Amino acid sequence: MFTSTFTFSPGDFTDEFHRLDQRIAEVAKSIPGYLGEEAWENPSTGLVSNVYYWESMEALMQLVHHPSHQIAKARQEEWLKGYQVVIAEVLRTYGDQRVAHPLRGKGAPPVTSLDASQA
């Protein structure tokens, strides 16, 4: 499993930006291997992070190479004050089941025992 984290500093969002953003979200959700997403905002910096969860790198690459994503990437300077993308492999997930999470119940690699050195 993989994550793609898109962290950005919001700029001036136009109607065109919102339409393209909505289209990219629809495309992502339609790709087999899309597992879900979360969004976070840091009030002290104003940065926003969107974390997308993917079953495989191939699924993630389908979104990366989609024409709508390519348009957004080419025009990001019109709408954003900066961005950073981090692609990571999920090694394990665990929790007490009291917090809803996109990977819960989706076959993420479980950890049956964990000591402080592994967390």
C-alpha positions in Angstrom: 0.0 0.0 0.0 1.1 3.6 -0.7 0.2 7.1 0.3 0.5 10.3 -1.6 0.5 13.4 0.6 -0.1 16.7 -1.1 0.8 19.6 1.2 0.1 23.1 -0.1 -0.2 26.8 0.7 -3.6 27.9 -0.6 -3.6 30.8 -3.0 -6.4 32.3 -5.1 -8.9 29.5 -5.9 -11.0 30.3 -9.0 -14.2 28.6 -10.2 -12.0 26.8 -12.8 -9.7 25.5 -10.0 -12.7 24.2 -8.1 -14.1 22.4 -11.2 -10.7 20.8 -11.9 -10.2 19.8 -8.3 -13.6 18.2 -8.3 -12.8 16.3 -11.5 -9.5 15.0 -10.1 -11.3 13.8 -7.0 -13.9 11.9 -9.1 -11.1 10.4 -11.2 -9.2 9.3 -8.1 -12.2 7.6 -6.6 -12.9 5.8 -9.9 -9.5 4.2 -10.1 -9.4 0.5 -8.9 -6.9 0.6 -6.0 -8.0 3.9 -4.5 -8.6 3.3 -0.8 -9.6 6.7 0.6 -8.2 10.0 1.7 -7.9 12.4 4.6 -7.3 16.2 4.7 -5.6 18.2 7.4 -5.0 21.9 8.0 -2.4 23.5 10.2 -3.9 26.6 11.7 -0.5 28.0 12.7 1.0 27.9 9.1 -2.1 27.8 7.0 -0.8 24.7 5.1 -3.2 22.1 4.0 -2.3 18.4 3.6 -4.4 15.8 1.6 -3.3 12.2 2.2 -4.5 9.7 -0.4 -4.3 6.0 0.2 -3.6 3.5 -2.7 -3.5 -0.2 -3.0 -0.6 -0.1 -5.4 1.9 2.2 -7.1 0.2 1.4 -10.4 -3.1 2.7 -9.1 -1.5 5.9 -7.9 0.3 6.4 -11.2 -3.0 6.2 -13.0 -4.0 9.4 -11.3 -0.6 11.0 -11.7 -0.8 10.5 -15.5 -4.4 11.4 -15.9 -4.9 14.5 -18.2 -6.9 16.4 -15.5 -4.0 15.9 -13.0 -1.5 17.0 -15.6 -3.4 20.2 -16.3 -3.6 21.0 -12.5 0.1 20.3 -12.1 1.0 22.6 -15.0 -1.2 25.4 -13.7 -0.5 25.1 -9.9 1.3 28.4 -9.7 -2.0 30.2 -10.6 -3.8 28.8 -7.6 -1.1 27.8 -5.0 1.6 29.7 -3.1 3.7 26.5 -3.0 3.4 22.7 -2.6 5.2 19.5 -1.6 4.3 15.9 -2.5 5.5 12.9 -0.5 5.0 9.4 -1.8 5.4 6.7 0.9 4.9 3.0 1.3 2.7 1.8 4.2 4.6 -0.6 6.3 1.9 -1.3 8.9 -1.2 0.1 10.4 -2.8 -0.4 13.8 -5.1 1.3 16.3 -7.8 0.6 18.9 -10.6 0.7 16.3 -12.2 3.8 17.9 -11.1 6.2 15.1 -12.4 5.8 11.6 -9.6 5.6 9.1 -9.6 5.0 5.3 -7.3 1.9 5.7 -9.3 0.3 8.5 -10.7 -3.0 7.2 -9.1 -2.6 3.7 -6.4 -5.2 4.1 -3.6 -3.0 5.4 -0.7 -5.1 6.9 -1.7 -5.7 10.5 0.7 -5.7 13.4 -0.1 -8.4 15.9 2.4 -7.3 18.6 4.3 -4.1 18.8 6.8 -2.9 21.4 8.0 0.6 21.8 11.0 0.0 19.5 8.7 -0.8 16.6 6.2 2.1 16.9 
